Amino acid sequence: MILFCALLPLVATAQPERYRIDPVHTRVLFAIEHAGFSQALGTVSGTEGVLEFDPQDWSSARLDVAVPLTRLDLGDDKWNRATLARNLLDGERFPQAHFVSTRIEPVDANRARVHGQLTLRGVTRDTTLEVTLNALKRYPLPPFRRTAGFSATAVVSRADFGIDAWQSVIGDRVELRIEAEAVRDGNAEAPAGAPDIIPTPADDTLQDAADAALNNEMDKHP
């Protein structure tokens, strides 16, 4: 009994702690081929969500985040509107991307593969993030909250999510780079308004006519 009581504090500290994703210091960068000329780069800021994490046991971690696609920025207002048009991301009907982890595969003390389900434009696909823990320590400025910092990468196919317009101009392979910080917060809650999981391909009858903004922009690049 004495030994059991002595071990209780160790067991308690082994539980994953809850962190709140810091939307100010978290950003998603994406790269996609532009007509074979270059990789178009864009970012999305404002990601919110919850991370449960114990650095001594990556396998117990859980991640639930929402990415506000309406905050997408390609550096040009017309391109932003075109990308959010109905025949591409359809930002009016699907303003968020949503990722929920299903399994964590530790690689070493600071790296892991985070397997999960990504929902984009109403379609859900299995997606894997290659994640590196950069730091887990107290933030150096008030209020000195314990903070975890991560870098992650992933590759997805836009066609897998039913986003297949303008194949002659826009590549299919989308490379993602994510820089994220999470602040310890026992009261953190999963993001509101996350889309339902729909693990089926997008309806083939979806409107495939280009949005006027995209037409206007593409006319400039025959």
N, C-alpha and C positions, 0 to 999 in steps of 0.2 A: 504494500500500500504506500509506504514512504517513497519507494522508487517510482511508482505510478504518479504520485503527486508531483514529484520532482520533474517528471517528463512533460507534464501538462503544459507549461509555458512554451516548451520547444514545439509541441504539436500545434499550439495556437499560432505561433509565429510562422509556421509552415504554410498557412492558408494564403491563397492569392489575395493581394490587396486590390482594391478597386480604384481605378484612375479615370479621370474625365479628360477626353481629348481636348486639347487646347486649340480652338479654331483659328486663333491669331498666328500661332507658330506651327500650323500644319498646312501643308500645301501638296496638291497632286499636280505633277507635270506629265503631259502626254506628248508623244511624238508620233506623227503619221505622215506617210509619203505624200508629197504634193506633185502629182503628174510626172514623177521620176526626176524632178529637178532638185528637190530638197526634202528635208524632214520639217514639216510644219510643227511648230512648238506652241503649246498652250498650257495654261495653268488653271486650276480651280482652287479657290480659297474658301475658308469657312466650314471645313469638315467638323462634324460633331459626333460624339458617341462615347462608348464606355469600353474600357480595357480592364480585365481582371488578370493580374500578372504576379507571379512569384519567380524572380530570377534564378532561384535554385531548382525550379521545376517548370520548364517551359511547357511541358505537356499539359499542365493544368490551366494554361492561359485561355482566355476567351475574349473575342473582339466583336463589337457590334457598332458599325459606323454608317453615317449617312453623308453623302457628298452632294452639295447643292449645285447641280449642273447649271442653274441659271446664273451662277457667278463665274462661269467659264470666261476666259479671256485669251483671245488669240492675237491681241494687239491691234485689232481693227473692228470697229462697231459693226460694219456690214458682214464681216466674216463671222462675228459672234452670233448675229441674228440668223445667218444662213445655217450655221452649225446647229442651232437650237430649233430650226424649222422642222415641220412635221415629218418630212421625208428623211431626216437624219435623226437627231436625238429626240425630237418631239418634246421640247422642254416644257411646253404648256401643259401637256397631259402627264408627263413623267419628269417632274422637276428635280428628282433626286436619283442618285445611284446609291445602292445599299449593299454593304458587304457584311456577312456574318460568318465567323470562323466555325468550322466543324471539326477540325483536327489539327493539332500542332505537332510537327515533326522536328524535334531538336537536332541541330547539326553539331554545335559545340556550345561552349558557355555563353557566347555572344551572338549566335546565329540560329535561325530556325526557318523551316518552311511552314507557312501558315496556310493550310488548305481551308477553303470556305466556298460560300455561294455568293456570287455577285449578281445583283438584279439591276438591269439596265434596260430602259424602254419597255418595261413590263415582262422581260424575259430573264430567266435565272439560269446561270451556267456555273459549273465548278471552276474555280479560279485559285491559283496558288501564288502567294506572295513570298518572295525571298527576303527575309527580314534580318536586319542587323541591329543589335542593341548598342547604341553609341555611349550612353551614360545613364546612370540611375543614381541620383544624388539630390541634395537639397539645393533649390534654386538660390543663386547668390544675392538676390534682391528681395526686399519685403514683398509678400509675407513669408518668404523662405519656405515655400511648399516643396515637398519631395516630388521630383519630376523625373520622368523617364523619357529619353529621346531615342528615336528609331529612324533608320533609313530602310526603304523597301523598294523592290522592283517587281514588275510582272509584265506579261505579254498577253494580250487578248486579241481575238478576231472580231471585228465589228459585225461581220456577216453572221457570226454565231448568235448575235442579239437582234437579228433582223434589220440591221442598219446597212443596207447594200446599195444605196443610191450612189450615182456618179463614180462607178468603178473605174472609169477611164481616167479620172482626175484624182480621186482620193484612194489611197492604199487601204488594204484590209487589215494589215498588222498594226496594232496600236501598242506602243511601248509606254509603260507607266513607270514613273519614278515618284516616290512618296517620301516626304520629309515630315516627321510627326513628333509632337511633344504631347505628353499626357501628365496631368497633375493629379496627385493622390487626393481622392475625394470619395469618402465612404458613401455619400449620398448621390453620387452620379447615377443618372438614369439613361436607359437606352434612348436613342433619338426618336422623336415623335414623327409621325407621318411616314414611317418607312413603308415602302410598297409591299404588297402581298407577294409571296413567292409563287411564281408561275413557271415550273420547270418544263416548258414546252416551247417550240419555236414560235416566232411571231407569225401571225395570220398572214398567209400569202396574199390576201385581198387588201392588205393595208394600202392606203393611198400612196402611189409611187410617183405622182406628179411632183416635180420640183417646186419648192417654195419660190415665190417671185424674187425674193432677195437673192437666193442662190442662183437663179437664172440670170439675173442682172450681173452678178459677179462673174459667173462663168463665161458670159458673153465677152468679157474683157480678156479672156484667156483661151482663145480657140485652140 
